[in-house]
């Protein structure tokens, strides 16, 4: 398993559909890539999760202004749009990615010292994944597109 910056060659394997529940809480890789393109963002980096040399998952590291809705730390990054191809769920790939992202950020973004994210309070499996991988919920919330979100962080 490994993480790498997204390349267009990854897209065919990342063109997966998420079930109705998952779609409420996260974007598909194609949707997330379109958002980056629409915003003409130079501060967002798409990352591919590989398993046995196949692209099986995806997330975005966003260094733009959106992160300041979750933290006052200008040296933080907002982790968003995490998903794993449903064919590969249940293998610990999300957990691996959330543990491995620390080293990935330290290697490629040396000034970054905190990861922040927002997870819907009804997305229990994602919330517990983040807790298991060292993210902290300090009681702060916000209203997202599908209800209350917990604001979580992890110091690097």
C-alpha positions as CSV (number, residue, x, y, z in Angstrom):
1,X,0.0,0.0,0.0
2,X,1.2,3.5,-0.8
3,X,0.1,7.1,-1.3
4,X,1.1,9.1,-4.4
5,X,0.0,12.4,-6.0
6,X,-2.9,11.8,-8.4
7,X,-2.1,11.5,-12.1
8,X,-4.6,11.2,-15.0
9,X,-3.6,7.6,-15.4
10,X,-5.2,6.8,-12.1
11,X,-8.7,8.0,-13.2
12,X,-10.0,4.8,-14.8
13,X,-9.6,2.9,-11.6
14,X,-10.9,5.8,-9.5
15,X,-14.2,6.1,-11.5
16,X,-16.1,4.1,-8.9
17,X,-19.6,4.8,-7.5
18,X,-20.3,5.2,-3.9
19,X,-23.5,3.9,-2.2
20,X,-26.3,6.2,-1.2
21,X,-25.0,6.5,2.3
22,X,-21.4,7.3,1.4
23,X,-22.5,9.9,-1.2
24,X,-24.1,11.9,1.6
25,X,-20.8,12.4,3.3
26,X,-18.0,12.5,0.7
27,X,-17.4,13.2,-2.9
28,X,-16.3,10.7,-5.5
29,X,-12.8,11.2,-6.9
30,X,-14.3,12.6,-10.1
31,X,-16.5,15.1,-8.2
32,X,-13.5,16.2,-6.1
33,X,-11.3,16.6,-9.1
34,X,-14.0,18.7,-10.8
35,X,-14.3,21.0,-7.8
36,X,-10.5,21.6,-7.9
37,X,-10.8,22.4,-11.6
38,X,-13.9,24.6,-11.2
39,X,-12.1,26.6,-8.4
40,X,-9.0,26.8,-10.5
41,X,-7.2,25.8,-7.3
42,X,-3.5,25.8,-7.0
43,X,-3.6,25.0,-3.3
44,X,-5.4,21.6,-3.5
45,X,-3.5,18.4,-4.2
46,X,-5.3,15.1,-5.1
47,X,-3.8,12.0,-3.6
48,X,-4.3,8.4,-4.8
49,X,-4.3,5.4,-2.5
50,X,-2.7,2.4,-4.0
51,X,-3.2,-1.3,-3.0
52,X,-1.2,-4.0,-4.9
53,X,-0.2,-1.3,-7.4
54,X,-3.8,-0.5,-8.2
55,X,-5.5,2.9,-7.6
56,X,-8.2,2.0,-5.0
57,X,-8.9,5.3,-3.1
58,X,-8.5,9.0,-3.1
59,X,-8.5,12.2,-1.0
60,X,-7.6,15.8,-1.3
61,X,-5.1,17.9,0.7
62,X,-6.4,21.5,0.5
63,X,-4.1,24.3,1.7
64,X,-6.6,27.0,0.6
65,X,-8.7,29.3,2.7
66,X,-11.4,26.8,3.4
67,X,-9.2,25.3,6.2
68,X,-9.6,28.5,8.1
69,X,-13.2,27.5,8.8
70,X,-11.8,24.7,11.0
71,X,-8.6,26.2,12.4
72,X,-6.8,29.5,12.9
73,X,-3.5,27.7,12.0
74,X,-2.2,29.0,8.6
75,X,0.3,26.1,8.5
76,X,-2.5,23.5,8.5
77,X,-4.1,21.5,5.7
78,X,-7.7,20.5,5.2
79,X,-8.1,16.8,4.3
80,X,-11.3,16.3,2.3
81,X,-13.1,13.9,0.0
82,X,-11.7,10.6,1.4
83,X,-13.1,7.6,-0.3
84,X,-12.1,4.0,-1.1
85,X,-13.5,2.0,-4.0
86,X,-16.3,-0.1,-2.5
87,X,-14.7,-3.3,-4.0
88,X,-11.8,-2.7,-1.7
89,X,-13.5,-1.5,1.5
90,X,-13.0,-3.5,4.7
91,X,-9.3,-4.1,4.0
92,X,-8.0,-1.3,6.3
93,X,-7.1,0.9,3.3
94,X,-8.8,4.0,4.8
95,X,-7.0,3.4,8.1
96,X,-3.7,2.9,6.3
97,X,-4.2,6.2,4.3
98,X,-5.0,8.2,7.4
99,X,-1.8,6.9,9.1
100,X,0.4,7.2,6.1
101,X,-0.8,10.8,5.2
102,X,1.3,12.1,8.1
103,X,4.6,11.0,6.5
104,X,3.4,12.0,3.0
105,X,2.7,15.6,4.3
106,X,6.0,15.8,6.1
107,X,7.8,14.7,3.0
108,X,6.1,17.0,0.5
109,X,4.8,19.9,2.6
110,X,7.5,20.6,5.2
111,X,5.8,23.7,6.6
112,X,2.6,22.0,7.4
113,X,2.1,21.1,11.1
114,X,-1.6,20.2,11.4
115,X,-4.3,18.2,9.5
116,X,-7.9,19.3,10.0
117,X,-11.1,17.8,8.7
118,X,-14.8,17.8,9.2
119,X,-16.8,14.6,9.5
120,X,-20.6,14.4,9.7
121,X,-21.8,13.3,13.1
122,X,-24.0,10.6,11.4
123,X,-20.9,9.1,9.6
124,X,-20.0,6.9,12.6
125,X,-17.6,4.6,10.8
126,X,-15.5,7.6,9.5
127,X,-15.6,9.3,12.8
128,X,-14.2,6.2,14.5
129,X,-11.6,5.7,11.8
130,X,-10.3,9.2,12.4
131,X,-10.2,8.6,16.2
132,X,-8.3,5.3,15.8
133,X,-5.7,7.1,13.6
134,X,-4.9,9.9,16.0
135,X,-7.3,12.6,15.1
136,X,-8.8,14.6,18.0
137,X,-12.3,16.0,18.4
138,X,-12.2,18.9,20.8
139,X,-16.0,19.5,20.9
140,X,-16.1,22.0,18.0
141,X,-18.8,21.5,15.4
142,X,-20.3,23.3,12.3
143,X,-23.3,22.8,10.1
144,X,-22.4,21.1,6.8
145,X,-24.5,20.3,3.7
146,X,-26.0,17.2,5.5
147,X,-26.1,18.4,9.1
148,X,-23.7,18.7,12.0
149,X,-20.1,18.0,11.4
150,X,-17.4,17.3,14.0
151,X,-14.2,19.3,13.5
152,X,-11.2,17.1,14.0
153,X,-7.4,17.7,13.9
154,X,-4.1,15.9,14.1
155,X,-0.9,17.7,15.0
156,X,2.2,16.7,12.9
